[in-house]
Amino acid sequence: MPRQLPALLLLLAGCASAPIVPPPPMTTLSAAEFPGAAALLQGFAAPEERDDWRVGEAALYGLRLERPDGERRWLVRLTLVDTRPGPISEFYANTGEAEPEAFTSPSHRYRVEVFDGDGATLGSSDVDVPFGFFQFDFVTACQDARHPPLDAAATRRVAGAHVALFSFLRILQQDPVLSDVLWQVIDKPSLWSVLTRLGISIGMASDLDLASDEANVLPAPWDRAAVRFPLRITVNGTQALAAEIVATTPVVPMRLGAGIVGITGHRPSDPRVRFAAMVLAATR
């Protein structure tokens, strides 16, 4: 039997949460910035609603980090390498109700490969990803959140979208190369905060009710709806990252990345430190 992973608590912000710091204007990420992309993965498969997962499904993302001392770029290829049920993940999402929503899912094995912008390999790691969480649709969840009050089914869809987003970001956090990139953007907690809280506590919140509809987020043959919504990461209770997510319906081939099309974000204490990520290809 697959072993049970420790339960993780996902905090969802409510109306009383801290105001979102809007990201500053940023140059749109372009595939032309990544000369090595074409050799790693090209094109987008036609969207399909399928229940089966196939070894070899892949998605390629481009990342750019901007700092006062210059810019850096990376390519990240996600590949499904094992569809046998793996470790079980368990999440509890606090939705403001008396009891948190509970979510469980077995895992599939992803290979996370990191390259520089020219396609030179920087690192590779295998991670267990709770694929069942990627069934939750950000487009539907945003529609729900924008039309309160929510019934039990809508509440679970909204909570499930947060779990899916958290699980996607955790793929990046588990890879040593990408984790270092993220910590270059996030405001680090003070030593006093670490001592008084006996460590580091990371929270995530997104206001899906503030989502806007997006069109033509991916090239043909992709024809599914998409949304843009704000995200903030807190470290020990203080906002450490302000970002925006663009997401589409998580069907093949975008299901591998939970339907995440792109992310832009910046460090609240220094908006000159910012990053952008965008899917460049996705195939089955």
C-alpha positions in Angstrom: 0.0 0.0 0.0 1.3 3.5 -0.7 2.4 5.3 2.4 0.4 8.2 3.8 2.0 11.6 3.5 1.7 14.0 6.4 -1.4 16.1 6.3 -0.9 19.7 5.1 -3.0 22.6 6.1 -3.9 25.0 3.4 -5.2 28.4 4.5 -7.6 30.2 2.3 -8.0 34.0 2.9 -11.4 35.5 3.5 -12.7 39.0 3.3 -10.7 40.1 6.3 -7.4 39.2 4.7 -4.6 41.8 4.0 -5.0 43.8 0.8 -3.3 42.5 -2.3 -0.2 44.4 -3.5 -0.8 44.7 -7.3 2.2 43.6 -9.4 4.0 46.3 -11.3 3.9 46.3 -15.1 6.1 43.6 -16.6 7.2 42.9 -20.1 5.2 40.0 -21.6 7.1 36.7 -21.6 7.9 35.5 -25.1 9.0 32.1 -26.4 11.6 34.0 -28.4 13.5 34.6 -25.1 14.3 30.9 -24.9 16.4 29.7 -27.8 16.6 26.2 -26.3 12.9 25.6 -26.0 12.2 24.2 -29.5 14.6 21.3 -28.9 12.9 20.3 -25.7 9.2 20.4 -26.6 7.1 22.0 -29.3 3.4 22.8 -29.9 0.2 22.2 -28.1 -2.0 19.1 -28.4 -5.7 19.5 -29.1 -7.7 19.7 -25.9 -9.3 16.4 -24.8 -11.3 15.5 -21.7 -9.8 12.1 -20.7 -9.7 10.2 -17.4 -6.6 8.1 -18.3 -3.1 9.4 -17.7 -0.4 8.4 -20.2 3.4 8.1 -19.6 5.1 10.7 -21.7 2.6 13.5 -21.2 4.7 16.7 -21.0 4.6 20.4 -20.5 7.4 23.0 -21.0 7.4 26.3 -19.0 9.7 29.3 -19.5 10.7 31.3 -16.4 12.3 34.8 -16.2 13.7 36.4 -13.0 14.3 40.1 -13.0 16.6 41.8 -10.4 18.3 45.2 -10.2 21.5 43.4 -11.2 20.1 41.7 -14.3 17.9 39.0 -15.7 18.0 35.2 -15.7 16.0 32.6 -17.6 15.2 28.9 -17.2 13.2 26.3 -19.0 11.3 23.7 -17.0 10.0 20.5 -18.5 7.5 18.4 -16.6 7.1 14.8 -17.9 4.8 12.1 -16.5 7.1 9.1 -16.0 5.0 6.6 -13.9 1.2 6.3 -13.6 1.2 3.5 -11.0 -0.6 4.9 -7.8 2.0 6.4 -5.5 2.0 8.0 -2.1 -1.3 9.5 -0.9 -1.5 13.2 -0.2 -4.0 14.7 2.2 -4.9 18.3 2.4 -7.3 20.3 4.6 -8.6 23.5 3.2 -10.0 26.1 5.6 -13.1 27.6 3.9 -14.4 29.6 6.8 -16.9 26.9 7.7 -16.9 25.0 11.0 -14.9 22.1 9.5 -12.2 22.3 6.8 -12.7 20.6 3.5 -10.7 17.4 3.3 -9.0 16.2 0.1 -7.0 13.1 -0.6 -5.3 11.8 -3.8 -2.8 9.2 -4.8 0.2 10.4 -6.7 1.8 9.9 -10.1 5.5 10.4 -10.6 6.7 13.5 -12.6 10.2 14.2 -13.8 11.1 17.8 -13.3 14.0 18.9 -15.6 15.5 22.4 -15.4 17.5 23.9 -18.2 19.0 27.4 -18.9 17.4 29.5 -21.6 19.6 27.9 -24.2 18.6 24.4 -23.2 21.7 23.3 -21.2 20.7 20.9 -18.4 20.9 22.3 -14.9 19.2 19.6 -12.9 16.6 16.9 -12.8 14.4 15.4 -10.0 11.5 13.1 -9.7 8.5 14.2 -7.6 5.2 12.6 -6.5 2.3 14.7 -7.6 -1.3 14.2 -6.3 -2.9 14.1 -9.8 -6.4 13.8 -8.4 -6.3 17.4 -7.3 -5.8 18.6 -10.9 -9.4 17.7 -11.8 -10.5 21.0 -10.1 -11.2 23.7 -12.7 -10.1 27.3 -12.0 -12.5 28.6 -14.5 -15.5 27.0 -12.8 -14.2 27.9 -9.3 -13.8 31.5 -10.3 -17.4 31.6 -11.6 -18.6 30.1 -8.3 -16.6 32.6 -6.2 -18.0 35.6 -8.1 -21.6 34.5 -7.4 -22.1 34.1 -3.6 -23.5 32.6 -1.5 -21.9 29.3 -2.2 -23.6 26.0 -1.7 -21.7 23.0 -0.4 -20.8 21.8 -4.0 -19.5 25.3 -5.0 -17.6 25.6 -1.7 -15.8 22.4 -2.4 -15.0 23.4 -6.0 -13.4 26.7 -4.8 -11.5 24.9 -2.1 -10.4 22.3 -4.6 -9.0 24.9 -7.0 -6.8 26.2 -4.1 -5.6 22.7 -3.4 -4.7 22.2 -7.1 -2.8 25.5 -7.2 -0.9 24.6 -4.0 0.0 21.2 -5.4 1.3 22.8 -8.6 3.4 25.3 -6.8 4.7 22.4 -4.6 6.2 20.8 -7.7 8.4 23.8 -8.1 9.2 24.0 -4.4 10.3 20.3 -4.3 12.9 20.7 -7.0 16.2 22.1 -5.5 17.0 24.4 -8.5 13.5 25.9 -8.8 13.2 26.2 -5.0 16.2 28.4 -5.0 14.7 30.6 -7.8 11.5 31.0 -5.7 13.4 32.0 -2.6 15.2 34.7 -4.7 11.8 36.4 -5.2 10.0 35.7 -1.9 10.6 38.1 1.1 12.4 36.0 3.7 11.2 36.1 7.3 13.2 37.9 9.9 15.3 35.9 12.4 13.0 37.1 15.2 10.0 35.8 13.3 11.6 32.4 12.9 12.6 32.2 16.5 9.2 33.3 17.9 7.3 30.9 15.6 9.8 28.1 16.0 10.4 27.8 12.3 8.8 29.0 9.0 5.1 28.8 8.3 4.1 29.4 4.6 0.5 30.2 3.7 -1.2 30.8 0.4 -4.4 32.8 -0.5 -6.0 33.8 -3.7 -9.1 35.8 -4.3 -11.0 33.9 -7.0 -13.9 36.3 -6.7 -11.7 39.0 -8.2 -10.9 36.9 -11.3 -11.2 38.4 -14.8 -12.0 36.3 -17.9 -9.2 35.9 -20.4 -9.3 35.0 -24.1 -6.7 33.5 -26.5 -4.3 32.6 -23.7 -2.8 29.7 -25.8 -2.4 29.2 -29.5 -4.7 27.0 -31.6 -6.0 24.3 -31.3 -6.6 25.4 -27.7 -10.0 26.9 -27.5 -10.9 26.7 -23.8 -11.9 29.5 -21.4 -9.3 31.0 -19.0 -9.2 33.3 -16.0 -6.7 35.6 -14.3 -6.7 36.0 -10.5 -4.5 37.4 -7.7 -2.4 35.2 -5.5 -0.3 36.0 -2.4 2.1 33.9 -0.4 2.7 34.7 3.3 5.7 33.6 5.4 5.1 33.6 9.1 2.0 35.7 8.6 3.6 38.5 6.5 3.0 38.8 2.8 6.1 37.6 1.0 5.0 37.4 -2.6 2.3 39.2 -4.7 1.4 37.5 -7.9 -1.2 36.9 -10.6 -2.2 33.5 -12.1 -3.6 32.8 -15.5 -5.3 29.4 -15.7 -7.4 27.5 -18.1 -9.6 24.4 -17.9 -7.3 21.4 -16.8 -8.0 19.0 -19.6 -5.3 17.2 -21.7 -2.6 18.4 -22.4 -2.8 21.3 -19.8 -4.0 18.9 -17.1 -0.4 18.0 -16.3 0.2 21.5 -15.0 -3.2 21.8 -13.3 -4.3 24.2 -16.1 -1.8 26.8 -15.1 -0.9 28.9 -18.2 1.3 31.6 -16.5 2.4 33.3 -13.4 3.7 36.8 -12.7 4.8 38.1 -9.3 7.1 40.4 -7.4 8.6 40.9 -3.9 6.4 43.2 -1.9 9.4 44.9 -0.2 11.2 45.5 -3.5 9.0 45.4 -6.7 12.1 45.5 -8.8 12.6 41.8 -7.9 10.0 40.0 -10.0 9.4 36.9 -12.1 7.3 35.5 -14.8 6.5 32.0 -16.0 4.5 30.9 -19.0 3.7 27.5 -20.6 5.5 27.2 -24.0 4.3 23.8 -25.1 2.2 20.9 -23.9 1.7 17.5 -25.5 0.3 14.0 -24.8 
